[in-house]
Amino acid sequence: MDAIDAALVEIKNESLNVIHYHQYPIPSDIQLAIRSVNSELNLLDLTQIDVQLGELFADSVIDLLQQSNVSSTAVTAIGSHGQTVLHLPESKTPRTLQIGDPSIIAVRTGINTVADFRRHDIAAGGQGAPLAPAFHAWQFRSNKINRVILNLGGMANITVLPADDNKEILGFDTGPGNGLMDSWTQQHLNTDYDMNGKWAAEGACHQSLLDNFLDDPYFSLNPPKSTGKDAFNQQWLEQKLELVNMNIANADVQRTLLELSAVSISDAIKLHGREAKELLLCGGGIHNPLFVNRVETLMPDLDIVSTEKYGIHPDAVEAVAFAWLAKCRLDNFPGNIPSVTGAEKSVVLGAIY
């Protein structure tokens, strides 16, 4: 919810070029409403936000094209992931929900819009996530070096890319990335996030609390697996703090949350990407130097670089991934990887508006 990521992408055969990328802020009242979805939002409010986000997404496309001096008629399609407000793939009734009305985007821009990427994978028995690994494999896989892609978003997820084509690609959510840190910052500093990890740097990691965090069953689950704010949220954090039953300074909680993200990421890579020589970083967490430093310190044997080294700015990777997934949909090409999501088979993802 930090911003709408909009990327204008040209894909020709096996090459991809990011023509322009821009972030558009989401108004604070809409952010607040989205955060209330699971606790107090009613159907009338939810459908209103669905429309408001559709309008915002359309605005971002129109402005991006104007900035780029590109006509809408030159654009084949828009890939719109939407805003996730619910993700429960392990429920008795597995489901996920992304909002931001794609009909509005299509009508206002005059461009075919592909959306609702996750539910077909869930219908096929998968987690509906993560979906970016298929793009990571297309863009970043090498036949010379084993790589891991780490996306430091609200949740952190990794893609393990073996150099050997005969080995399966693996990808899953490792657990919290920036999400819990952002939530704690919003609660206590009244700002959207901890700029450059400055607040966390003022605190100290509390080992008993960290151990309690890492005791969550999710971390010991084998992939395929995915998670989200339905599992790791403010309520989860408050319950963990109550279990420790100690008066811990707010800055120390923030520092411990950062350590939780870094350690759970490191543990996952050491277990499932142990042959990797290179780690490519993307996502908003790359701008938190303390976070990145802890990841580097915990995995000293890896060559850790930004995805920018291989042609895509780290902030733009997910937006570019959904442009690529939109192209897959138009080409009737499967967008999921069953070894990643756990689906029974490869399926074409997304609906065309």
LUMMAR-389937 format. One record per residue (C-alpha): x, y, z; residue number from 1. Coordinates in steps of 0.2 Angstrom, whole numbers. Layout:
BEGIN
ATOM / east / north / up / seq
ATOM / X / Y / Z / NUM
...
This chain:
BEGIN
ATOM / east / north / up / seq
ATOM / 0 / 0 / 0 / 1
ATOM / 15 / 12 / -1 / 2
ATOM / 11 / 16 / -19 / 3
ATOM / 5 / 10 / -35 / 4
ATOM / 19 / 4 / -46 / 5
ATOM / 17 / 7 / -64 / 6
ATOM / 29 / 1 / -78 / 7
ATOM / 28 / 3 / -96 / 8
ATOM / 36 / -12 / -104 / 9
ATOM / 41 / -18 / -121 / 10
ATOM / 43 / -36 / -124 / 11
ATOM / 50 / -43 / -140 / 12
ATOM / 53 / -62 / -142 / 13
ATOM / 66 / -65 / -128 / 14
ATOM / 70 / -47 / -124 / 15
ATOM / 62 / -35 / -112 / 16
ATOM / 64 / -16 / -110 / 17
ATOM / 57 / -5 / -96 / 18
ATOM / 53 / 11 / -105 / 19
ATOM / 47 / 20 / -90 / 20
ATOM / 42 / 17 / -72 / 21
ATOM / 34 / 28 / -59 / 22
ATOM / 26 / 26 / -42 / 23
ATOM / 9 / 34 / -38 / 24
ATOM / 4 / 37 / -19 / 25
ATOM / -12 / 30 / -13 / 26
ATOM / -22 / 43 / -3 / 27
ATOM / -21 / 40 / 16 / 28
ATOM / -40 / 38 / 18 / 29
ATOM / -40 / 24 / 6 / 30
ATOM / -25 / 16 / 14 / 31
ATOM / -33 / 16 / 31 / 32
ATOM / -49 / 9 / 23 / 33
ATOM / -39 / -6 / 15 / 34
ATOM / -31 / -9 / 32 / 35
ATOM / -48 / -11 / 40 / 36
ATOM / -55 / -24 / 27 / 37
ATOM / -53 / -39 / 38 / 38
ATOM / -59 / -31 / 54 / 39
ATOM / -73 / -19 / 52 / 40
ATOM / -76 / -15 / 33 / 41
ATOM / -93 / -19 / 27 / 42
ATOM / -98 / -24 / 9 / 43
ATOM / -104 / -7 / 4 / 44
ATOM / -87 / 0 / 9 / 45
ATOM / -77 / -14 / 1 / 46
ATOM / -86 / -11 / -16 / 47
ATOM / -83 / 7 / -15 / 48
ATOM / -64 / 5 / -12 / 49
ATOM / -64 / -7 / -27 / 50
ATOM / -70 / 7 / -38 / 51
ATOM / -59 / 20 / -30 / 52
ATOM / -44 / 9 / -33 / 53
ATOM / -49 / 5 / -51 / 54
ATOM / -50 / 24 / -54 / 55
ATOM / -33 / 26 / -46 / 56
ATOM / -25 / 13 / -56 / 57
ATOM / -33 / 20 / -72 / 58
ATOM / -26 / 37 / -67 / 59
ATOM / -8 / 30 / -65 / 60
ATOM / -9 / 22 / -82 / 61
ATOM / -15 / 38 / -91 / 62
ATOM / -2 / 48 / -82 / 63
ATOM / 12 / 36 / -86 / 64
ATOM / 8 / 36 / -104 / 65
ATOM / 8 / 55 / -105 / 66
ATOM / 25 / 55 / -96 / 67
ATOM / 32 / 43 / -109 / 68
ATOM / 23 / 52 / -124 / 69
ATOM / 16 / 35 / -129 / 70
ATOM / -2 / 33 / -136 / 71
ATOM / -14 / 21 / -128 / 72
ATOM / -16 / 13 / -145 / 73
ATOM / 2 / 8 / -144 / 74
ATOM / -1 / -3 / -129 / 75
ATOM / -7 / -21 / -131 / 76
ATOM / -13 / -24 / -113 / 77
ATOM / -12 / -19 / -95 / 78
ATOM / -8 / -32 / -82 / 79
ATOM / -16 / -26 / -65 / 80
ATOM / -12 / -37 / -50 / 81
ATOM / -24 / -27 / -39 / 82
ATOM / -24 / -24 / -20 / 83
ATOM / -24 / -40 / -10 / 84
ATOM / -36 / -39 / 4 / 85
ATOM / -38 / -57 / 8 / 86
ATOM / -27 / -73 / 5 / 87
ATOM / -32 / -89 / 13 / 88
ATOM / -26 / -103 / 1 / 89
ATOM / -25 / -116 / 16 / 90
ATOM / -43 / -113 / 21 / 91
ATOM / -56 / -127 / 20 / 92
ATOM / -63 / -115 / 6 / 93
ATOM / -46 / -109 / -2 / 94
ATOM / -48 / -91 / -8 / 95
ATOM / -40 / -75 / -12 / 96
ATOM / -46 / -58 / -16 / 97
ATOM / -38 / -43 / -25 / 98
ATOM / -48 / -27 / -28 / 99
ATOM / -46 / -12 / -40 / 100
ATOM / -60 / -14 / -53 / 101
ATOM / -52 / -19 / -70 / 102
ATOM / -67 / -14 / -80 / 103
ATOM / -65 / 4 / -75 / 104
ATOM / -46 / 3 / -80 / 105
ATOM / -51 / -5 / -97 / 106
ATOM / -65 / 8 / -100 / 107
ATOM / -55 / 23 / -95 / 108
ATOM / -39 / 19 / -104 / 109
ATOM / -46 / 11 / -119 / 110
ATOM / -34 / -4 / -116 / 111
ATOM / -38 / -22 / -114 / 112
ATOM / -34 / -26 / -95 / 113
ATOM / -29 / -43 / -88 / 114
ATOM / -33 / -45 / -70 / 115
ATOM / -38 / -58 / -57 / 116
ATOM / -21 / -68 / -59 / 117
ATOM / -22 / -79 / -43 / 118
ATOM / -38 / -88 / -42 / 119
ATOM / -36 / -100 / -57 / 120
ATOM / -20 / -107 / -49 / 121
ATOM / -30 / -109 / -32 / 122
ATOM / -44 / -118 / -42 / 123
ATOM / -30 / -129 / -49 / 124
ATOM / -25 / -134 / -31 / 125
ATOM / -11 / -121 / -29 / 126
ATOM / -7 / -107 / -17 / 127
ATOM / -11 / -93 / -29 / 128
ATOM / 6 / -87 / -25 / 129
ATOM / 20 / -82 / -27 / 130
ATOM / 17 / -79 / -46 / 131
ATOM / 33 / -68 / -49 / 132
ATOM / 44 / -84 / -50 / 133
ATOM / 39 / -88 / -68 / 134
ATOM / 44 / -71 / -73 / 135
ATOM / 60 / -72 / -63 / 136
ATOM / 64 / -88 / -72 / 137
ATOM / 61 / -80 / -89 / 138
ATOM / 71 / -64 / -85 / 139
ATOM / 85 / -69 / -73 / 140
ATOM / 89 / -88 / -74 / 141
ATOM / 106 / -92 / -80 / 142
ATOM / 113 / -109 / -86 / 143
ATOM / 130 / -104 / -78 / 144
ATOM / 126 / -99 / -60 / 145
ATOM / 113 / -104 / -47 / 146
ATOM / 103 / -89 / -42 / 147
ATOM / 90 / -84 / -29 / 148
ATOM / 79 / -69 / -31 / 149
ATOM / 73 / -61 / -15 / 150
ATOM / 58 / -49 / -16 / 151
ATOM / 58 / -38 / 0 / 152
ATOM / 39 / -33 / 0 / 153
ATOM / 26 / -33 / 13 / 154
ATOM / 30 / -52 / 14 / 155
ATOM / 47 / -58 / 8 / 156
ATOM / 47 / -71 / -5 / 157
ATOM / 61 / -80 / -14 / 158
ATOM / 64 / -89 / -31 / 159
ATOM / 77 / -102 / -32 / 160
ATOM / 84 / -103 / -50 / 161
ATOM / 95 / -118 / -53 / 162
ATOM / 107 / -117 / -67 / 163
ATOM / 103 / -135 / -72 / 164
ATOM / 87 / -135 / -83 / 165
ATOM / 83 / -152 / -76 / 166
ATOM / 81 / -146 / -59 / 167
ATOM / 64 / -138 / -53 / 168
ATOM / 62 / -120 / -49 / 169
ATOM / 56 / -117 / -31 / 170
ATOM / 48 / -101 / -25 / 171
ATOM / 38 / -97 / -9 / 172
ATOM / 35 / -84 / 4 / 173
ATOM / 48 / -84 / 18 / 174
ATOM / 37 / -74 / 30 / 175
ATOM / 36 / -56 / 34 / 176
ATOM / 46 / -43 / 25 / 177
ATOM / 42 / -25 / 28 / 178
ATOM / 24 / -28 / 33 / 179
ATOM / 25 / -30 / 52 / 180
ATOM / 38 / -16 / 53 / 181
ATOM / 27 / -5 / 43 / 182
ATOM / 12 / -9 / 54 / 183
ATOM / 22 / -6 / 70 / 184
ATOM / 29 / 11 / 63 / 185
ATOM / 12 / 17 / 58 / 186
ATOM / 5 / 13 / 76 / 187
ATOM / 19 / 21 / 86 / 188
ATOM / 27 / 35 / 74 / 189
ATOM / 11 / 39 / 64 / 190
ATOM / 22 / 37 / 48 / 191
ATOM / 20 / 25 / 34 / 192
ATOM / 36 / 16 / 36 / 193
ATOM / 53 / 17 / 45 / 194
ATOM / 63 / 28 / 34 / 195
ATOM / 80 / 19 / 30 / 196
ATOM / 78 / 8 / 46 / 197
ATOM / 82 / 23 / 57 / 198
ATOM / 70 / 19 / 71 / 199
ATOM / 75 / 0 / 71 / 200
ATOM / 94 / 6 / 72 / 201
ATOM / 90 / 15 / 88 / 202
ATOM / 83 / -1 / 96 / 203
ATOM / 91 / -18 / 101 / 204
ATOM / 86 / -36 / 96 / 205
ATOM / 77 / -44 / 110 / 206
ATOM / 82 / -63 / 109 / 207
ATOM / 67 / -70 / 119 / 208
ATOM / 55 / -60 / 108 / 209
ATOM / 64 / -66 / 92 / 210
ATOM / 63 / -84 / 98 / 211
ATOM / 45 / -82 / 101 / 212
ATOM / 42 / -74 / 83 / 213
ATOM / 52 / -88 / 75 / 214
ATOM / 42 / -101 / 84 / 215
ATOM / 27 / -98 / 72 / 216
ATOM / 23 / -115 / 63 / 217
ATOM / 23 / -106 / 46 / 218
ATOM / 42 / -105 / 46 / 219
ATOM / 44 / -124 / 48 / 220
ATOM / 32 / -128 / 34 / 221
ATOM / 39 / -135 / 18 / 222
ATOM / 35 / -126 / 2 / 223
ATOM / 24 / -124 / -8 / 224
ATOM / 18 / -111 / 4 / 225
ATOM / 12 / -93 / 4 / 226
ATOM / 6 / -81 / 17 / 227
ATOM / 0 / -63 / 20 / 228
ATOM / -7 / -51 / 32 / 229
ATOM / -21 / -63 / 36 / 230
ATOM / -7 / -73 / 46 / 231
ATOM / 6 / -60 / 50 / 232
ATOM / -3 / -44 / 56 / 233
ATOM / -5 / -33 / 71 / 234
ATOM / -15 / -45 / 81 / 235
ATOM / -1 / -59 / 78 / 236
ATOM / 12 / -46 / 85 / 237
ATOM / 1 / -42 / 100 / 238
ATOM / -1 / -60 / 104 / 239
ATOM / 17 / -63 / 103 / 240
ATOM / 21 / -48 / 114 / 241
ATOM / 9 / -54 / 127 / 242
ATOM / 17 / -72 / 127 / 243
ATOM / 34 / -64 / 131 / 244
ATOM / 26 / -54 / 145 / 245
ATOM / 40 / -41 / 147 / 246
ATOM / 41 / -22 / 145 / 247
ATOM / 50 / -21 / 129 / 248
ATOM / 54 / -3 / 122 / 249
ATOM / 45 / 1 / 105 / 250
ATOM / 61 / 3 / 96 / 251
ATOM / 67 / -14 / 102 / 252
ATOM / 52 / -22 / 95 / 253
ATOM / 55 / -14 / 78 / 254
ATOM / 73 / -20 / 78 / 255
ATOM / 67 / -37 / 83 / 256
ATOM / 54 / -37 / 69 / 257
ATOM / 68 / -33 / 57 / 258
ATOM / 78 / -47 / 63 / 259
ATOM / 64 / -59 / 61 / 260
ATOM / 62 / -54 / 43 / 261
ATOM / 81 / -56 / 40 / 262
ATOM / 83 / -72 / 50 / 263
ATOM / 68 / -81 / 42 / 264
ATOM / 74 / -76 / 25 / 265
ATOM / 92 / -82 / 28 / 266
ATOM / 85 / -99 / 35 / 267
ATOM / 75 / -102 / 20 / 268
ATOM / 89 / -98 / 8 / 269
ATOM / 101 / -109 / 17 / 270
ATOM / 89 / -123 / 17 / 271
ATOM / 81 / -122 / 0 / 272
ATOM / 94 / -112 / -10 / 273
ATOM / 110 / -119 / -2 / 274
ATOM / 119 / -121 / -20 / 275
ATOM / 116 / -103 / -24 / 276
ATOM / 131 / -92 / -28 / 277
ATOM / 121 / -75 / -31 / 278
ATOM / 106 / -67 / -23 / 279
ATOM / 97 / -54 / -32 / 280
ATOM / 87 / -41 / -22 / 281
ATOM / 71 / -32 / -27 / 282
ATOM / 56 / -24 / -18 / 283
ATOM / 54 / -9 / -6 / 284
ATOM / 65 / -17 / 8 / 285
ATOM / 81 / -14 / -3 / 286
ATOM / 80 / 4 / 3 / 287
ATOM / 82 / -1 / 21 / 288
ATOM / 101 / -1 / 23 / 289
ATOM / 100 / -10 / 40 / 290
ATOM / 88 / -23 / 33 / 291
ATOM / 100 / -27 / 18 / 292
ATOM / 115 / -26 / 29 / 293
ATOM / 108 / -40 / 41 / 294
ATOM / 103 / -51 / 26 / 295
ATOM / 121 / -49 / 19 / 296
ATOM / 129 / -52 / 36 / 297
ATOM / 118 / -68 / 39 / 298
ATOM / 123 / -75 / 21 / 299
ATOM / 142 / -70 / 19 / 300
ATOM / 145 / -83 / 6 / 301
ATOM / 133 / -76 / -7 / 302
ATOM / 136 / -62 / -20 / 303
ATOM / 122 / -50 / -16 / 304
ATOM / 117 / -37 / -29 / 305
ATOM / 102 / -28 / -35 / 306
ATOM / 91 / -34 / -50 / 307
ATOM / 97 / -17 / -58 / 308
ATOM / 113 / -26 / -62 / 309
ATOM / 102 / -37 / -74 / 310
ATOM / 92 / -23 / -82 / 311
ATOM / 77 / -20 / -70 / 312
ATOM / 76 / -7 / -56 / 313
ATOM / 72 / -16 / -40 / 314
ATOM / 56 / -6 / -37 / 315
ATOM / 49 / -11 / -54 / 316
ATOM / 51 / -29 / -54 / 317
ATOM / 34 / -34 / -48 / 318
ATOM / 25 / -22 / -60 / 319
ATOM / 35 / -28 / -74 / 320
ATOM / 31 / -46 / -69 / 321
ATOM / 13 / -43 / -71 / 322
ATOM / 15 / -34 / -88 / 323
ATOM / 24 / -51 / -93 / 324
ATOM / 10 / -61 / -85 / 325
ATOM / -3 / -51 / -95 / 326
ATOM / 7 / -55 / -111 / 327
ATOM / 7 / -74 / -106 / 328
ATOM / -12 / -73 / -104 / 329
ATOM / -15 / -65 / -121 / 330
ATOM / -3 / -79 / -128 / 331
ATOM / -13 / -92 / -119 / 332
ATOM / 4 / -97 / -111 / 333
ATOM / 3 / -104 / -93 / 334
ATOM / 9 / -91 / -80 / 335
ATOM / 11 / -102 / -65 / 336
ATOM / 24 / -115 / -60 / 337
ATOM / 16 / -130 / -51 / 338
ATOM / 32 / -134 / -41 / 339
ATOM / 31 / -116 / -34 / 340
ATOM / 12 / -114 / -31 / 341
ATOM / 8 / -132 / -28 / 342
ATOM / -5 / -132 / -42 / 343
ATOM / -10 / -149 / -50 / 344
ATOM / -5 / -142 / -67 / 345
ATOM / 1 / -127 / -77 / 346
ATOM / -14 / -115 / -80 / 347
ATOM / -16 / -99 / -90 / 348
ATOM / -18 / -85 / -77 / 349
ATOM / -29 / -70 / -77 / 350
ATOM / -46 / -64 / -85 / 351
ATOM / -47 / -51 / -99 / 352
ATOM / -57 / -36 / -98 / 353
